[in-house]
Amino acid sequence: MLELASYVGARWVAGTGAAHTLLNPTTEEPLARASSEGIDLDAALRHARTVGGPALRAMTFAERGAMLKAIADAMQGEREALLDLAIANGGNTRSDAKFDVDGAIATLLAYSETGLSLGAARFLVDGEGIQLGRSARFHGQHVAVPRRGVAVLINAFNFPAWGFAEKAAVALLAGMPVLSKPATSSAMVAHRIMQIIVERKLAPEGTLSFLVGSARDLVTHLGAQDVVAFTGSGETGAQIRSSRNVVRHAVRVNIEADSLNAAVLGPDVEPRSDMYELFLKDVVRDMTQKAGQKCTAIRRILVPQEWYGSVKQDLVELLGAVRVGDPKYEDTRMGPLASREQLADAREGVRVLGGRHAFGGPAPVGSKGFFMSPTLIEEPAEAVHEREVFGPVAALIRYSSNPAEIVARGNGGLVSSVYSEDQDFIERTVMELAPHHGRIFLGHPKIELSPGPGTVLPQLVHGGPGRAGGGEELGGPRGLALYMQRVALEGSRPVIARILGKA
Amino acid sequence: MLELASYVGARWVAGTGAAHTLLNPTTEEPLARASSEGIDLDAALRHARTVGGPALRAMTFAERGAMLKAIADAMQGEREALLDLAIANGGNTRSDAKFDVDGAIATLLAYSETGLSLGAARFLVDGEGIQLGRSARFHGQHVAVPRRGVAVLINAFNFPAWGFAEKAAVALLAGMPVLSKPATSSAMVAHRIMQIIVERKLAPEGTLSFLVGSARDLVTHLGAQDVVAFTGSGETGAQIRSSRNVVRHAVRVNIEADSLNAAVLGPDVEPRSDMYELFLKDVVRDMTQKAGQKCTAIRRILVPQEWYGSVKQDLVELLGAVRVGDPKYEDTRMGPLASREQLADAREGVRVLGGRHAFGGPAPVGSKGFFMSPTLIEEPAEAVHEREVFGPVAALIRYSSNPAEIVARGNGGLVSSVYSEDQDFIERTVMELAPHHGRIFLGHPKIELSPGPGTVLPQLVHGGPGRAGGGEELGGPRGLALYMQRVALEGSRPVIARILGKA
């Protein structure tokens, strides 16, 4: 069986000890094994800091951007192989697999362009110069420089390609070497991407390392100049954030965790209207794409009392047409969940949400593979605002007055969406939702190829307060801030001007 | 004796139970008592969130700025009384007291102007609109809106006025109600400022609350929309950051903690030159102003081997001329430390730093009051890069090659300074210091009224990575980000334009 190795200290290193077996979640066949036991994590981090850091900092933003483009191009060249791996190891439909791999490529290309636009500089000039005294001589200027540590990027199982790319693109462009750690169960895609990068020498030595298997005590090896960017469960996020070492050295941590994303249908939207149909389409896509295993997927469907019956009937009908099964068949619309653990967790979540099942439920589907029916819950328990069920599961919630108040019970989320053409309703709802979210999607039927709320775009920030982890990634050049130190230069204006001139 | 009360829920409330006694650190006379026992913290926070929050969010930035100006003007009107309190309760010389009170007023005025420049808006538009699709219709725009919680502002004992003002000005301007908690030992100045604000009704109900005495379990009452901004010891900062509740709800926390600020004399700076004299002046000011109790004070004095003897001799002479004593006498240059605990801690710190005492030392000074001699340490132990001695204490360190490497051992700081006229040396040193600092001060003898590295300016960011807590405050409009939620609006361009038009 294939043994996945880690790439640390500029070489491939296989772990020792008990390995984790990666399965095909459709057939439960074992595909590969991975272990990080025995790997010298301290040495791996040191190599990244001392070899990769200086190499990256010597490159201009444009050069770092060109590196990202080369990675994107190489992935594009191996796209078919990557899709096949995602189908086999992730239980992805071909459409799901494209979503992941093409999302990764698009994000790398977007940051490659950001790099080009930042040009020949090696650090950022932040804002205008500031006159500090009565005379113009006393001057201040903020700049942002790459942090001197390692960016430890810990990704979730659902997007092995995109999750890698969206973090690594930003960190590398900022000038920080990366140690990327995919979730083990679906690591084959990320592992193949790393192989492609290494085989073609697309990144200078030490700039990109890769750890497969358990993260072990990785965060206890981090210091004041390191960064952790984590996507995954709130529980693991909390462990990282409260780790003694992280707290003591103020290791910078970004967490993207649980989120009970809501879609709000406006009271003005009559059934059968274009806006109504868009709403249904976005809800069904988010429930079934990647079998609902997207951190941005709609979990709470808020519908005005008046249209409740209609929405319910339409969703039940649309979900009934979703063919669940082996993703190798072209007419399969939804594959299995990613692992036995995820399936068990999603089934348990359905039980916790209570209510009635307008469609589906937690009953087993088939005898092999980690399959689950799309499940639409009615009259859920209050837990619907607390428990993220990471599967093809959403709850229908009726509202009579202010939907934003109901959404806010989720205590912070990544994205919520509003479907309405009543500008007053939109503005009122957006302003009430805004403090609780990182992004608000406004459905509009005239936007061609609208990606819906579930798609993370590199140009817009991704993250959210509270339950969502309090983090922020992407957002075009905004994302660089996580990996840089902002510092104010204070002194004589000509001296500072010369420092910037050599930037 | 004066009983200091807290101001919560729009009324003054005295604590019950054992009170802390506030002393005059010069005479050890008791001046006042304070306790927060028995105060309903949940109710205080709720009142701020539900009464103060809506009131502030209804105001424009210009209106919030006008409120800050009114507070500054009222403080200016009571300046003499505030200075007297600072001298009595803080052991400040009159010059120290002015530094604190005038710093507070200047910061309030600076943010008042920021408010005016932001005008009639109630939230921030962040950056340009972004075309997201092939057609211009699909559009993105980032905005930043006030968070819906309370800004809990916990200040250190050394700047009861400025510490209050620099945090409250930014939070209030951002649109968040404030609960301010001064350090108990020196709370009389902050308490009087709060009385002035309440007496003159300068802030709408619920927008500004005040808790004197122990913070008790305040942070366990906070939620996802609240913010904690803390200045104080790294140890307390770590407790706040790892508090279960803070971690679980991703309560936003900003910490400004320990810092081993360095001043670096360039090899080009010959004794008796203007740059050399400026360097000496800044070092002596930082060692003695506020008896060295400034988070930004120079703790490590890095001098090239060649000038070591000269610098040592000059510093010893200058420190010898500093008259330590009762701040009520006009020729007193340095008063006592703020409390018995601070004195004990500083004396213990001197012991930990080891080395030899070129001047001063930990021996008791006088029989009354918390006095300590300015102390210049030579050949310190490695602890000089780890232990912040919060008093009139600094260590002289010689370097032969790269001073930035030595500075970096401090593992993250608020500010370091470079005194040189060799542009290559400046650039090389600044670029190496930058990732480890929030600010770099470049000494220049031609800048009139140069405040030196120890003065925090509202226009420049204040904070630092690693040991300094990993936080960032001030920096003009940059400071608002801590108290706001950035959110991406994604949808139809005209719909988003209309949302912004009503801003």
Interface residues (C-beta under 8 A of the other chain):
Chain A: F123 G127 I130 L132 G133 R134 S135 R137 F138 G140 H142 V143 V145 P146 R147 R148 G223 A224 Q225 G234 A238 R241 S242 R244 V247 R248 H249 A250 V251 R252 I255 A257 N411 G412 Q423 I426 E427 V430 M431 A434 P435 H436 H437 G438 R439 I440 F441 L442 G443 H444 K446 I447 E448 L449 S450 P453 L457 Q459 L460 V461 P465 G466 R467 A468 G469 G470 G471 E472 G475 G476 R478 Q485 R486 V487 A488 L489 E490 G491 S492 V495 I496 R498 I499 K502
Chain B: F123 G127 I130 L132 G133 R134 S135 R137 F138 G140 H142 V143 V145 P146 R147 R148 G223 A224 Q225 G234 A238 R241 S242 R244 V247 R248 H249 A250 V251 R252 I255 A257 N411 G412 Q423 I426 E427 V430 M431 A434 P435 H436 H437 G438 R439 I440 F441 L442 G443 H444 K446 I447 E448 L449 S450 P453 L457 Q459 L460 V461 P465 G466 R467 A468 G469 G470 G471 E472 G475 G476 R478 Q485 R486 V487 A488 L489 E490 G491 S492 V495 I496 R498 I499 K502
